[in-house]
Amino acid sequence: MKVILPAELYQEIYEAAKAVFPEEACGLIGGTEEDGVRQIKKVYVLENIDHSNEHFTMAPKDQLAAVKDMRANGIKPLGNFHSHPESPSRPSDEDKRLAYDKNASYMIISLMETNKPVLNCFHIEGDISIKEELEVQ
Amino acid sequence: MKLIIQGQAKEYDDAATINNVIENEKVETPEYVTVSVNDELYDTSEFEKISLKDGDSIEFLYFMGGGCK
């Protein structure tokens, strides 16, 4: 799977991660999908109801509002993003254990170096995570 | 009855239950899904409370969470 993320949406994810640092930020990503290419059209920054630097959880009511907005805008849910304030941009054991939607793209932005964020995107299925091709444009 | 499932109108038997819909729509790992019926949210343990009727709008929301450990 290839994932295309417009630069302004990349910036939105980065700003969201910085805004709640050292807590983890999280949200949903929506867009279109065609011929194995996911084009991200909108980022939904949601509250991390855990308010933790080690965990994140999105409230179902917030997810529902985002999904309805996606539908109203002619796009569909493609996955989510969250930040790792102090660890690398790769799925942790907990991330893999809690990745119940195998159709989702999971974006992780690392702020280990605050001014040098690292964003990667993964397909997660069971214990296996595979890095998806991510193009910021 | 007509149900709006994830934004798409579909015909279901009048006696259909939410578990019938979950099975028919091939919702994977439903134990980790919250169901919304007309914006009312139900966890797995509350599915039996759901009584579907014509025109209901249904969404399936996967638990979204994780951590850095």
N, CA and C atoms of all chains as a GROMACS GRO file, in nm:
protein
  618
    1MET      N    1   0.084  -0.119   0.000
    1MET     CA    2   0.000   0.000   0.000
    1MET      C    3   0.088   0.125   0.000
    2LYS      N    4   0.054   0.220  -0.086
    2LYS     CA    5   0.124   0.348  -0.086
    2LYS      C    6   0.030   0.452  -0.025
    3VAL      N    7   0.085   0.538   0.057
    3VAL     CA    8   0.006   0.640   0.124
    3VAL      C    9   0.063   0.777   0.090
    4ILE      N   10  -0.024   0.864   0.038
    4ILE     CA   11   0.019   0.999   0.002
    4ILE      C   12  -0.040   1.097   0.102
    5LEU      N   13   0.048   1.174   0.164
    5LEU     CA   14   0.006   1.269   0.268
    5LEU      C   15   0.048   1.410   0.226
    6PRO      N   16  -0.049   1.499   0.200
    6PRO     CA   17  -0.013   1.636   0.167
    6PRO      C   18   0.070   1.700   0.279
    7ALA      N   19   0.164   1.787   0.241
    7ALA     CA   20   0.256   1.847   0.338
    7ALA      C   21   0.182   1.921   0.449
    8GLU      N   22   0.070   1.987   0.413
    8GLU     CA   23  -0.001   2.063   0.518
    8GLU      C   24  -0.065   1.970   0.621
    9LEU      N   25  -0.102   1.848   0.577
    9LEU     CA   26  -0.160   1.754   0.673
    9LEU      C   27  -0.049   1.690   0.758
   10TYR      N   28   0.067   1.671   0.696
   10TYR     CA   29   0.184   1.627   0.774
   10TYR      C   30   0.210   1.728   0.885
   11GLN      N   31   0.207   1.855   0.849
   11GLN     CA   32   0.232   1.962   0.946
   11GLN      C   33   0.126   1.961   1.057
   12GLU      N   34   0.002   1.932   1.017
   12GLU     CA   35  -0.106   1.927   1.116
   12GLU      C   36  -0.082   1.816   1.219
   13ILE      N   37  -0.034   1.703   1.171
   13ILE     CA   38  -0.002   1.592   1.262
   13ILE      C   39   0.112   1.631   1.356
   14TYR      N   40   0.214   1.694   1.296
   14TYR     CA   41   0.331   1.736   1.375
   14TYR      C   42   0.290   1.838   1.480
   15GLU      N   43   0.210   1.936   1.442
   15GLU     CA   44   0.165   2.039   1.536
   15GLU      C   45   0.081   1.977   1.648
   16ALA      N   46  -0.003   1.882   1.612
   16ALA     CA   47  -0.088   1.815   1.713
   16ALA      C   48   0.000   1.741   1.814
   17ALA      N   49   0.104   1.676   1.763
   17ALA     CA   50   0.194   1.601   1.851
   17ALA      C   51   0.269   1.695   1.945
   18LYS      N   52   0.314   1.808   1.890
   18LYS     CA   53   0.386   1.906   1.974
   18LYS      C   54   0.293   1.970   2.076
   19ALA      N   55   0.168   1.992   2.038
   19ALA     CA   56   0.074   2.065   2.124
   19ALA      C   57   0.047   1.993   2.256
   20VAL      N   58   0.048   1.860   2.253
   20VAL     CA   59   0.016   1.787   2.377
   20VAL      C   60   0.138   1.720   2.438
   21PHE      N   61   0.254   1.738   2.375
   21PHE     CA   62   0.378   1.681   2.429
   21PHE      C   63   0.391   1.719   2.577
   22PRO      N   64   0.428   1.632   2.669
   22PRO     CA   65   0.480   1.496   2.646
   22PRO      C   66   0.372   1.388   2.637
   23GLU      N   67   0.244   1.428   2.635
   23GLU     CA   68   0.142   1.325   2.617
   23GLU      C   69   0.143   1.276   2.472
   24GLU      N   70   0.085   1.161   2.450
   24GLU     CA   71   0.069   1.112   2.313
   24GLU      C   72  -0.050   1.182   2.247
   25ALA      N   73  -0.031   1.221   2.123
   25ALA     CA   74  -0.140   1.277   2.044
   25ALA      C   75  -0.199   1.164   1.959
   26CYS      N   76  -0.323   1.183   1.915
   26CYS     CA   77  -0.383   1.080   1.831
   26CYS      C   78  -0.495   1.138   1.746
   27GLY      N   79  -0.534   1.063   1.648
   27GLY     CA   80  -0.644   1.108   1.562
   27GLY      C   81  -0.667   1.010   1.449
   28LEU      N   82  -0.761   1.045   1.364
   28LEU     CA   83  -0.795   0.961   1.250
   28LEU      C   84  -0.752   1.028   1.120
   29ILE      N   85  -0.734   0.947   1.018
   29ILE     CA   86  -0.702   1.001   0.886
   29ILE      C   87  -0.808   0.951   0.788
   30GLY      N   88  -0.849   1.041   0.701
   30GLY     CA   89  -0.951   1.005   0.603
   30GLY      C   90  -0.907   1.046   0.464
   31GLY      N   91  -0.960   0.976   0.364
   31GLY     CA   92  -0.922   1.010   0.228
   31GLY      C   93  -0.985   0.916   0.128
   32THR      N   94  -0.914   0.895   0.021
   32THR     CA   95  -0.964   0.808  -0.085
   32THR      C   96  -0.863   0.695  -0.110
   33GLU      N   97  -0.910   0.590  -0.176
   33GLU     CA   98  -0.821   0.477  -0.206
   33GLU      C   99  -0.852   0.425  -0.345
   34GLU      N  100  -0.747   0.412  -0.423
   34GLU     CA  101  -0.765   0.362  -0.559
   34GLU      C  102  -0.636   0.294  -0.605
   35ASP      N  103  -0.650   0.176  -0.659
   35ASP     CA  104  -0.536   0.102  -0.713
   35ASP      C  105  -0.419   0.092  -0.615
   36GLY      N  106  -0.451   0.064  -0.491
   36GLY     CA  107  -0.346   0.044  -0.392
   36GLY      C  108  -0.279   0.171  -0.344
   37VAL      N  109  -0.338   0.285  -0.375
   37VAL     CA  110  -0.283   0.413  -0.330
   37VAL      C  111  -0.386   0.483  -0.243
   38ARG      N  112  -0.344   0.517  -0.123
   38ARG     CA  113  -0.430   0.591  -0.032
   38ARG      C  114  -0.388   0.739  -0.033
   39GLN      N  115  -0.483   0.822  -0.066
   39GLN     CA  116  -0.458   0.967  -0.069
   39GLN      C  117  -0.526   1.026   0.055
   40ILE      N  118  -0.448   1.076   0.148
   40ILE     CA  119  -0.505   1.135   0.268
   40ILE      C  120  -0.557   1.275   0.234
   41LYS      N  121  -0.682   1.299   0.270
   41LYS     CA  122  -0.747   1.427   0.240
   41LYS      C  123  -0.774   1.509   0.364
   42LYS      N  124  -0.784   1.441   0.477
   42LYS     CA  125  -0.818   1.515   0.599
   42LYS      C  126  -0.765   1.441   0.722
   43VAL      N  127  -0.715   1.520   0.817
   43VAL     CA  128  -0.667   1.466   0.944
   43VAL      C  129  -0.761   1.514   1.054
   44TYR      N  130  -0.799   1.423   1.141
   44TYR     CA  131  -0.887   1.457   1.252
   44TYR      C  132  -0.809   1.438   1.382
   45VAL      N  133  -0.772   1.549   1.443
   45VAL     CA  134  -0.700   1.541   1.570
   45VAL      C  135  -0.804   1.518   1.680
   46LEU      N  136  -0.791   1.406   1.750
   46LEU     CA  137  -0.888   1.372   1.854
   46LEU      C  138  -0.819   1.373   1.990
   47GLU      N  139  -0.902   1.381   2.091
   47GLU     CA  140  -0.849   1.382   2.228
   47GLU      C  141  -0.796   1.244   2.264
   48ASN      N  142  -0.678   1.241   2.324
   48ASN     CA  143  -0.628   1.118   2.384
   48ASN      C  144  -0.688   1.113   2.523
   49ILE      N  145  -0.792   1.032   2.539
   49ILE     CA  146  -0.863   1.034   2.668
   49ILE      C  147  -0.782   0.970   2.779
   50ASP      N  148  -0.668   0.907   2.745
   50ASP     CA  149  -0.577   0.856   2.848
   50ASP      C  150  -0.491   0.969   2.905
   51HIS      N  151  -0.472   1.074   2.827
   51HIS     CA  152  -0.383   1.185   2.867
   51HIS      C  153  -0.254   1.132   2.927
   52SER      N  154  -0.188   1.049   2.851
   52SER     CA  155  -0.069   0.979   2.899
   52SER      C  156   0.045   0.997   2.800
   53ASN      N  157   0.167   0.985   2.851
   53ASN     CA  158   0.283   0.987   2.760
   53ASN      C  159   0.320   0.847   2.714
   54GLU      N  160   0.242   0.746   2.759
   54GLU     CA  161   0.273   0.608   2.722
   54GLU      C  162   0.158   0.535   2.654
   55HIS      N  163   0.039   0.594   2.658
   55HIS     CA  164  -0.078   0.528   2.600
   55HIS      C  165  -0.167   0.629   2.530
   56PHE      N  166  -0.249   0.577   2.438
   56PHE     CA  167  -0.354   0.662   2.383
   56PHE      C  168  -0.480   0.580   2.361
   57THR      N  169  -0.593   0.647   2.376
   57THR     CA  170  -0.723   0.588   2.344
   57THR      C  171  -0.810   0.699   2.287
   58MET      N  172  -0.880   0.668   2.179
   58MET     CA  173  -0.974   0.764   2.122
   58MET      C  174  -1.115   0.728   2.171
   59ALA      N  175  -1.193   0.829   2.204
   59ALA     CA  176  -1.330   0.805   2.248
   59ALA      C  177  -1.416   0.768   2.127
   60PRO      N  178  -1.498   0.662   2.139
   60PRO     CA  179  -1.584   0.624   2.026
   60PRO      C  180  -1.672   0.738   1.976
   61LYS      N  181  -1.720   0.825   2.067
   61LYS     CA  182  -1.808   0.935   2.022
   61LYS      C  183  -1.728   1.031   1.933
   62ASP      N  184  -1.600   1.050   1.962
   62ASP     CA  185  -1.518   1.138   1.878
   62ASP      C  186  -1.490   1.071   1.743
   63GLN      N  187  -1.465   0.940   1.748
   63GLN     CA  188  -1.447   0.865   1.622
   63GLN      C  189  -1.570   0.875   1.534
   64LEU      N  190  -1.687   0.859   1.600
   64LEU     CA  191  -1.813   0.863   1.524
   64LEU      C  192  -1.831   0.998   1.456
   65ALA      N  193  -1.803   1.105   1.528
   65ALA     CA  194  -1.817   1.239   1.470
   65ALA      C  195  -1.724   1.255   1.350
   66ALA      N  196  -1.602   1.204   1.364
   66ALA     CA  197  -1.505   1.215   1.255
   66ALA      C  198  -1.550   1.133   1.133
   67VAL      N  199  -1.597   1.012   1.159
   67VAL     CA  200  -1.641   0.925   1.049
   67VAL      C  201  -1.760   0.987   0.974
   68LYS      N  202  -1.850   1.048   1.050
   68LYS     CA  203  -1.964   1.113   0.986
   68LYS      C  204  -1.920   1.234   0.902
   69ASP      N  205  -1.821   1.306   0.952
   69ASP     CA  206  -1.768   1.419   0.875
   69ASP      C  207  -1.701   1.369   0.747
   70MET      N  208  -1.628   1.257   0.758
   70MET     CA  209  -1.564   1.200   0.639
   70MET      C  210  -1.669   1.169   0.533
   71ARG      N  211  -1.775   1.101   0.579
   71ARG     CA  212  -1.880   1.062   0.485
   71ARG      C  213  -1.943   1.185   0.420
   72ALA      N  214  -1.964   1.289   0.501
   72ALA     CA  215  -2.024   1.412   0.448
   72ALA      C  216  -1.933   1.478   0.345
   73ASN      N  217  -1.802   1.451   0.358
   73ASN     CA  218  -1.706   1.511   0.265
   73ASN      C  219  -1.663   1.415   0.153
   74GLY      N  220  -1.730   1.303   0.144
   74GLY     CA  221  -1.702   1.210   0.035
   74GLY      C  222  -1.571   1.134   0.048
   75ILE      N  223  -1.522   1.123   0.170
   75ILE     CA  224  -1.400   1.045   0.192
   75ILE      C  225  -1.430   0.934   0.292
   76LYS      N  226  -1.333   0.846   0.313
   76LYS     CA  227  -1.358   0.734   0.404
   76LYS      C  228  -1.244   0.719   0.504
   77PRO      N  229  -1.272   0.650   0.615
   77PRO     CA  230  -1.165   0.629   0.713
   77PRO      C  231  -1.054   0.542   0.653
   78LEU      N  232  -0.930   0.585   0.671
   78LEU     CA  233  -0.818   0.507   0.618
   78LEU      C  234  -0.724   0.459   0.728
   79GLY      N  235  -0.742   0.510   0.849
   79GLY     CA  236  -0.655   0.466   0.957
   79GLY      C  237  -0.644   0.571   1.064
   80ASN      N  238  -0.534   0.565   1.136
   80ASN     CA  239  -0.516   0.663   1.243
   80ASN      C  240  -0.370   0.705   1.254
   81PHE      N  241  -0.347   0.802   1.342
   81PHE     CA  242  -0.209   0.842   1.373
   81PHE      C  243  -0.198   0.857   1.524
   82HIS      N  244  -0.078   0.838   1.574
   82HIS     CA  245  -0.051   0.877   1.712
   82HIS      C  246   0.096   0.910   1.723
   83SER      N  247   0.129   0.975   1.833
   83SER     CA  248   0.268   1.016   1.850
   83SER      C  249   0.338   0.928   1.953
   84HIS      N  250   0.467   0.915   1.934
   84HIS     CA  251   0.555   0.856   2.035
   84HIS      C  252   0.646   0.969   2.082
   85PRO      N  253   0.611   1.029   2.196
   85PRO     CA  254   0.688   1.146   2.242
   85PRO      C  255   0.836   1.116   2.267
   86GLU      N  256   0.863   0.996   2.314
   86GLU     CA  257   1.001   0.967   2.356
   86GLU      C  258   1.053   0.835   2.302
   87SER      N  259   0.990   0.783   2.200
   87SER     CA  260   1.036   0.655   2.144
   87SER      C  261   1.028   0.658   1.992
   88PRO      N  262   1.089   0.562   1.927
   88PRO     CA  263   1.098   0.566   1.780
   88PRO      C  264   0.963   0.551   1.710
   89SER      N  265   0.965   0.585   1.582
   89SER     CA  266   0.845   0.577   1.498
   89SER      C  267   0.828   0.435   1.446
   90ARG      N  268   0.790   0.347   1.535
   90ARG     CA  269   0.759   0.210   1.496
   90ARG      C  270   0.659   0.154   1.597
   91PRO      N  271   0.576   0.059   1.554
   91PRO     CA  272   0.472   0.008   1.644
   91PRO      C  273   0.533  -0.063   1.765
   92SER      N  274   0.484  -0.026   1.882
   92SER     CA  275   0.526  -0.096   2.004
   92SER      C  276   0.448  -0.227   2.013
   93ASP      N  277   0.481  -0.310   2.108
   93ASP     CA  278   0.405  -0.434   2.128
   93ASP      C  279   0.258  -0.401   2.156
   94GLU      N  280   0.237  -0.294   2.234
   94GLU     CA  281   0.099  -0.256   2.266
   94GLU      C  282   0.026  -0.207   2.141
   95ASP      N  283   0.097  -0.130   2.058
   95ASP     CA  284   0.035  -0.084   1.934
   95ASP      C  285  -0.012  -0.202   1.850
   96LYS      N  286   0.072  -0.304   1.843
   96LYS     CA  287   0.039  -0.421   1.760
   96LYS      C  288  -0.076  -0.500   1.823
   97ARG      N  289  -0.071  -0.513   1.953
   97ARG     CA  290  -0.175  -0.590   2.023
   97ARG      C  291  -0.312  -0.525   2.009
   98LEU      N  292  -0.313  -0.392   2.000
   98LEU     CA  293  -0.440  -0.319   1.998
   98LEU      C  294  -0.480  -0.271   1.858
   99ALA      N  295  -0.408  -0.319   1.757
   99ALA     CA  296  -0.442  -0.280   1.620
   99ALA      C  297  -0.545  -0.379   1.565
  100TYR      N  298  -0.670  -0.353   1.596
  100TYR     CA  299  -0.775  -0.449   1.562
  100TYR      C  300  -0.825  -0.437   1.419
  101ASP      N  301  -0.798  -0.324   1.356
  101ASP     CA  302  -0.848  -0.304   1.220
  101ASP      C  303  -0.733  -0.328   1.121
  102LYS      N  304  -0.732  -0.447   1.062
  102LYS     CA  305  -0.620  -0.480   0.974
  102LYS      C  306  -0.626  -0.406   0.840
  103ASN      N  307  -0.739  -0.337   0.816
  103ASN     CA  308  -0.749  -0.259   0.692
  103ASN      C  309  -0.696  -0.117   0.709
  104ALA      N  310  -0.659  -0.082   0.830
  104ALA     CA  311  -0.618   0.056   0.858
  104ALA      C  312  -0.470   0.078   0.828
  105SER      N  313  -0.436   0.202   0.795
  105SER     CA  314  -0.297   0.246   0.792
  105SER      C  315  -0.269   0.314   0.925
  106TYR      N  316  -0.162   0.272   0.989
  106TYR     CA  317  -0.129   0.324   1.121
  106TYR      C  318  -0.006   0.414   1.111
  107MET      N  319  -0.027   0.543   1.132
  107MET     CA  320   0.084   0.639   1.127
  107MET      C  321   0.136   0.665   1.267
  108ILE      N  322   0.267   0.669   1.279
  108ILE     CA  323   0.330   0.699   1.408
  108ILE      C  324   0.434   0.808   1.385
  109ILE      N  325   0.418   0.918   1.461
  109ILE     CA  326   0.517   1.025   1.451
  109ILE      C  327   0.598   1.026   1.580
  110SER      N  328   0.729   1.018   1.564
  110SER     CA  329   0.818   1.020   1.679
  110SER      C  330   0.871   1.161   1.701
  111LEU      N  331   0.867   1.203   1.829
  111LEU     CA  332   0.924   1.334   1.866
  111LEU      C  333   1.047   1.314   1.955
  112MET      N  334   1.116   1.202   1.935
  112MET     CA  335   1.238   1.181   2.014
  112MET      C  336   1.330   1.300   1.999
  113GLU      N  337   1.339   1.351   1.876
  113GLU     CA  338   1.408   1.478   1.853
  113GLU      C  339   1.300   1.576   1.808
  114THR      N  340   1.259   1.662   1.899
  114THR     CA  341   1.141   1.747   1.877
  114THR      C  342   1.146   1.821   1.744
  115ASN      N  343   1.263   1.869   1.709
  115ASN     CA  344   1.273   1.947   1.585
  115ASN      C  345   1.300   1.862   1.462
  116LYS      N  346   1.312   1.732   1.483
  116LYS     CA  347   1.332   1.640   1.370
  116LYS      C  348   1.232   1.526   1.382
  117PRO      N  349   1.104   1.556   1.361
  117PRO     CA  350   1.002   1.450   1.373
  117PRO      C  351   1.022   1.342   1.267
  118VAL      N  352   0.988   1.221   1.304
  118VAL     CA  353   0.994   1.110   1.209
  118VAL      C  354   0.855   1.048   1.201
  119LEU      N  355   0.801   1.047   1.080
  119LEU     CA  356   0.666   0.991   1.060
  119LEU      C  357   0.676   0.870   0.969
  120ASN      N  358   0.623   0.759   1.015
  120ASN     CA  359   0.615   0.639   0.934
  120ASN      C  360   0.472   0.587   0.937
  121CYS      N  361   0.444   0.502   0.840
  121CYS     CA  362   0.310   0.447   0.827
  121CYS      C  363   0.320   0.294   0.817
  122PHE      N  364   0.231   0.224   0.886
  122PHE     CA  365   0.243   0.079   0.893
  122PHE      C  366   0.109   0.009   0.867
  123HIS      N  367   0.121  -0.110   0.811
  123HIS     CA  368   0.010  -0.206   0.809
  123HIS      C  369   0.040  -0.301   0.924
  124ILE      N  370  -0.059  -0.321   1.010
  124ILE     CA  371  -0.037  -0.408   1.126
  124ILE      C  372  -0.141  -0.520   1.124
  125GLU      N  373  -0.092  -0.642   1.135
  125GLU     CA  374  -0.181  -0.757   1.137
  125GLU      C  375  -0.122  -0.860   1.230
  126GLY      N  376  -0.189  -0.878   1.344
  126GLY     CA  377  -0.132  -0.968   1.444
  126GLY      C  378  -0.002  -0.911   1.496
  127ASP      N  379   0.099  -0.996   1.504
  127ASP     CA  380   0.229  -0.951   1.555
  127ASP      C  381   0.314  -0.886   1.446
  128ILE      N  382   0.263  -0.886   1.326
  128ILE     CA  383   0.344  -0.839   1.213
  128ILE      C  384   0.310  -0.695   1.176
  129SER      N  385   0.412  -0.613   1.165
  129SER     CA  386   0.390  -0.478   1.113
  129SER      C  387   0.479  -0.458   0.990
  130ILE      N  388   0.420  -0.405   0.888
  130ILE     CA  389   0.493  -0.382   0.763
  130ILE      C  390   0.486  -0.233   0.731
  131LYS      N  391   0.603  -0.175   0.706
  131LYS     CA  392   0.608  -0.032   0.675
  131LYS      C  393   0.545  -0.008   0.539
  132GLU      N  394   0.452   0.086   0.534
  132GLU     CA  395   0.390   0.123   0.406
  132GLU      C  396   0.469   0.238   0.344
  133GLU      N  397   0.465   0.243   0.214
  133GLU     CA  398   0.534   0.353   0.144
  133GLU      C  399   0.459   0.482   0.170
  134LEU      N  400   0.525   0.576   0.233
  134LEU     CA  401   0.461   0.704   0.268
  134LEU      C  402   0.530   0.817   0.191
  135GLU      N  403   0.448   0.890   0.117
  135GLU     CA  404   0.501   1.002   0.040
  135GLU      C  405   0.436   1.130   0.090
  136VAL      N  406   0.518   1.222   0.142
  136VAL     CA  407   0.467   1.354   0.183
  136VAL      C  408   0.489   1.449   0.068
  137GLN      N  409   0.382   1.511   0.019
  137GLN     CA  410   0.398   1.598  -0.098
  137GLN      C  411   0.318   1.728  -0.085
  138MET      N  412  -3.657  -0.480   0.635
  138MET     CA  413  -3.639  -0.340   0.672
  138MET      C  414  -3.512  -0.287   0.606
  139LYS      N  415  -3.510  -0.154   0.591
  139LYS     CA  416  -3.392  -0.092   0.532
  139LYS      C  417  -3.303  -0.038   0.645
  140LEU      N  418  -3.175  -0.076   0.642
  140LEU     CA  419  -3.078  -0.026   0.739
  140LEU      C  420  -2.971   0.053   0.666
  141ILE      N  421  -2.924   0.160   0.727
  141ILE     CA  422  -2.814   0.238   0.669
  141ILE      C  423  -2.687   0.194   0.741
  142ILE      N  424  -2.607   0.114   0.672
  142ILE     CA  425  -2.489   0.056   0.735
  142ILE      C  426  -2.364   0.123   0.679
  143GLN      N  427  -2.294   0.190   0.767
  143GLN     CA  428  -2.173   0.264   0.727
  143GLN      C  429  -2.205   0.353   0.607
  144GLY      N  430  -2.322   0.413   0.610
  144GLY     CA  431  -2.361   0.508   0.506
  144GLY      C  432  -2.429   0.448   0.384
  145GLN      N  433  -2.439   0.315   0.379
  145GLN     CA  434  -2.501   0.251   0.264
  145GLN      C  435  -2.632   0.184   0.302
  146ALA      N  436  -2.735   0.208   0.222
  146ALA     CA  437  -2.866   0.149   0.249
  146ALA      C  438  -2.864   0.000   0.211
  147LYS      N  439  -2.912  -0.084   0.302
  147LYS     CA  440  -2.917  -0.228   0.274
  147LYS      C  441  -3.047  -0.285   0.328
  148GLU      N  442  -3.095  -0.389   0.261
  148GLU     CA  443  -3.219  -0.454   0.303
  148GLU      C  444  -3.186  -0.571   0.396
  149TYR      N  445  -3.257  -0.576   0.506
  149TYR     CA  446  -3.241  -0.685   0.601
  149TYR      C  447  -3.378  -0.737   0.641
  150ASP      N  448  -3.381  -0.861   0.684
  150ASP     CA  449  -3.504  -0.919   0.736
  150ASP      C  450  -3.550  -0.838   0.857
  151ASP      N  451  -3.679  -0.825   0.873
  151ASP     CA  452  -3.733  -0.746   0.985
  151ASP      C  453  -3.688  -0.799   1.121
  152ALA      N  454  -3.654  -0.927   1.126
  152ALA     CA  455  -3.616  -0.987   1.254
  152ALA      C  456  -3.464  -0.984   1.276
  153ALA      N  457  -3.393  -0.918   1.188
  153ALA     CA  458  -3.246  -0.919   1.198
  153ALA      C  459  -3.200  -0.857   1.329
  154THR      N  460  -3.096  -0.917   1.385
  154THR     CA  461  -3.036  -0.862   1.508
  154THR      C  462  -2.903  -0.799   1.471
  155ILE      N  463  -2.846  -0.729   1.566
  155ILE     CA  464  -2.716  -0.666   1.538
  155ILE      C  465  -2.610  -0.773   1.511
  156ASN      N  466  -2.622  -0.888   1.575
  156ASN     CA  467  -2.527  -0.996   1.548
  156ASN      C  468  -2.543  -1.051   1.406
  157ASN      N  469  -2.668  -1.054   1.356
  157ASN     CA  470  -2.689  -1.094   1.216
  157ASN      C  471  -2.618  -0.995   1.123
  158VAL      N  472  -2.631  -0.867   1.155
  158VAL     CA  473  -2.570  -0.763   1.070
  158VAL      C  474  -2.417  -0.774   1.076
  159ILE      N  475  -2.364  -0.793   1.195
  159ILE     CA  476  -2.219  -0.805   1.212
  159ILE      C  477  -2.166  -0.922   1.129
  160GLU      N  478  -2.240  -1.034   1.134
  160GLU     CA  479  -2.198  -1.152   1.060
  160GLU      C  480  -2.208  -1.128   0.909
  161ASN      N  481  -2.319  -1.072   0.868
  161ASN     CA  482  -2.343  -1.050   0.725
  161ASN      C  483  -2.246  -0.948   0.665
  162GLU      N  484  -2.212  -0.848   0.745
  162GLU     CA  485  -2.121  -0.743   0.696
  162GLU      C  486  -1.975  -0.782   0.713
  163LYS      N  487  -1.954  -0.904   0.764
  163LYS     CA  488  -1.818  -0.957   0.784
  163LYS      C  489  -1.731  -0.862   0.867
  164VAL      N  490  -1.788  -0.814   0.976
  164VAL     CA  491  -1.712  -0.728   1.067
  164VAL      C  492  -1.611  -0.816   1.141
  165GLU      N  493  -1.485  -0.786   1.125
  165GLU     CA  494  -1.382  -0.869   1.188
  165GLU      C  495  -1.360  -0.826   1.333
  166THR      N  496  -1.319  -0.921   1.413
  166THR     CA  497  -1.297  -0.901   1.557
  166THR      C  498  -1.406  -0.812   1.620
  167PRO      N  499  -1.533  -0.856   1.608
  167PRO     CA  500  -1.643  -0.772   1.660
  167PRO      C  501  -1.635  -0.747   1.810
  168GLU      N  502  -1.559  -0.832   1.881
  168GLU     CA  503  -1.546  -0.812   2.026
  168GLU      C  504  -1.473  -0.682   2.058
  169TYR      N  505  -1.406  -0.624   1.957
  169TYR     CA  506  -1.335  -0.499   1.980
  169TYR      C  507  -1.401  -0.382   1.906
  170VAL      N  508  -1.528  -0.402   1.876
  170VAL     CA  509  -1.602  -0.300   1.801
  170VAL      C  510  -1.711  -0.239   1.888
  171THR      N  511  -1.722  -0.108   1.880
  171THR     CA  512  -1.836  -0.038   1.939
  171THR      C  513  -1.935  -0.015   1.827
  172VAL      N  514  -2.062  -0.045   1.855
  172VAL     CA  515  -2.166  -0.024   1.753
  172VAL      C  516  -2.242   0.104   1.784
  173SER      N  517  -2.262   0.183   1.681
  173SER     CA  518  -2.345   0.301   1.694
  173SER      C  519  -2.474   0.277   1.617
  174VAL      N  520  -2.586   0.297   1.685
  174VAL     CA  521  -2.717   0.291   1.618
  174VAL      C  522  -2.782   0.427   1.638
  175ASN      N  523  -2.800   0.499   1.530
  175ASN     CA  524  -2.857   0.635   1.537
  175ASN      C  525  -2.782   0.720   1.641
  176ASP      N  526  -2.647   0.707   1.636
  176ASP     CA  527  -2.557   0.785   1.722
  176ASP      C  528  -2.554   0.738   1.868
  177GLU      N  529  -2.628   0.636   1.901
  177GLU     CA  530  -2.622   0.578   2.036
  177GLU      C  531  -2.514   0.470   2.034
  178LEU      N  532  -2.422   0.476   2.129
  178LEU     CA  533  -2.308   0.384   2.127
  178LEU      C  534  -2.331   0.263   2.218
  179TYR      N  535  -2.293   0.146   2.166
  179TYR     CA  536  -2.309   0.022   2.243
  179TYR      C  537  -2.179  -0.058   2.240
  180ASP      N  538  -2.131  -0.095   2.360
  180ASP     CA  539  -2.017  -0.187   2.369
  180ASP      C  540  -2.065  -0.329   2.344
  181THR      N  541  -1.969  -0.419   2.326
  181THR     CA  542  -2.002  -0.558   2.298
  181THR      C  543  -2.102  -0.615   2.399
  182SER      N  544  -2.080  -0.583   2.526
  182SER     CA  545  -2.166  -0.640   2.631
  182SER      C  546  -2.309  -0.587   2.625
  183GLU      N  547  -2.329  -0.481   2.545
  183GLU     CA  548  -2.463  -0.421   2.538
  183GLU      C  549  -2.535  -0.454   2.406
  184PHE      N  550  -2.473  -0.536   2.323
  184PHE     CA  551  -2.532  -0.564   2.192
  184PHE      C  552  -2.675  -0.622   2.204
  185GLU      N  553  -2.696  -0.701   2.310
  185GLU     CA  554  -2.828  -0.765   2.323
  185GLU      C  555  -2.939  -0.662   2.350
  186LYS      N  556  -2.899  -0.542   2.391
  186LYS     CA  557  -2.999  -0.437   2.417
  186LYS      C  558  -3.050  -0.374   2.287
  187ILE      N  559  -2.974  -0.398   2.178
  187ILE     CA  560  -3.006  -0.330   2.052
  187ILE      C  561  -3.125  -0.397   1.984
  188SER      N  562  -3.225  -0.317   1.955
  188SER     CA  563  -3.341  -0.365   1.880
  188SER      C  564  -3.348  -0.283   1.752
  189LEU      N  565  -3.322  -0.348   1.640
  189LEU     CA  566  -3.316  -0.274   1.513
  189LEU      C  567  -3.454  -0.250   1.454
  190LYS      N  568  -3.466  -0.135   1.387
  190LYS     CA  569  -3.592  -0.104   1.319
  190LYS      C  570  -3.562  -0.036   1.186
  191ASP      N  571  -3.663  -0.033   1.104
  191ASP     CA  572  -3.648   0.024   0.970
  191ASP      C  573  -3.589   0.166   0.976
  192GLY      N  574  -3.488   0.190   0.895
  192GLY     CA  575  -3.430   0.323   0.886
  192GLY      C  576  -3.314   0.348   0.980
  193ASP      N  577  -3.281   0.251   1.066
  193ASP     CA  578  -3.171   0.271   1.160
  193ASP      C  579  -3.038   0.291   1.086
  194SER      N  580  -2.957   0.379   1.142
  194SER     CA  581  -2.824   0.405   1.086
  194SER      C  582  -2.720   0.343   1.177
  195ILE      N  583  -2.638   0.254   1.120
  195ILE     CA  584  -2.544   0.176   1.200
  195ILE      C  585  -2.400   0.203   1.157
  196GLU      N  586  -2.315   0.220   1.258
  196GLU     CA  587  -2.171   0.235   1.231
  196GLU      C  588  -2.096   0.136   1.319
  197PHE      N  589  -1.984   0.087   1.268
  197PHE     CA  590  -1.897   0.000   1.346
  197PHE      C  591  -1.766   0.075   1.371
  198LEU      N  592  -1.731   0.090   1.498
  198LEU     CA  593  -1.612   0.167   1.534
  198LEU      C  594  -1.514   0.076   1.606
  199TYR      N  595  -1.397   0.057   1.546
  199TYR     CA  596  -1.295  -0.023   1.612
  199TYR      C  597  -1.233   0.054   1.727
  200PHE      N  598  -1.198  -0.020   1.832
  200PHE     CA  599  -1.120   0.042   1.938
  200PHE      C  600  -0.992   0.096   1.876
  201MET      N  601  -0.962   0.221   1.905
  201MET     CA  602  -0.840   0.283   1.855
  201MET      C  603  -0.756   0.326   1.975
  202GLY      N  604  -0.651   0.253   1.997
  202GLY     CA  605  -0.563   0.286   2.108
  202GLY      C  606  -0.431   0.217   2.092
  203GLY      N  607  -0.340   0.248   2.181
  203GLY     CA  608  -0.209   0.187   2.175
  203GLY      C  609  -0.119   0.250   2.278
  204GLY      N  610   0.007   0.239   2.256
  204GLY     CA  611   0.103   0.295   2.351
  204GLY      C  612   0.242   0.282   2.299
  205CYS      N  613   0.337   0.329   2.374
  205CYS     CA  614   0.474   0.328   2.324
  205CYS      C  615   0.557   0.217   2.387
  206LYS      N  616   0.493   0.133   2.469
  206LYS     CA  617   0.569   0.026   2.536
  206LYS      C  618   0.559  -0.104   2.458
   0.00000   0.00000   0.00000
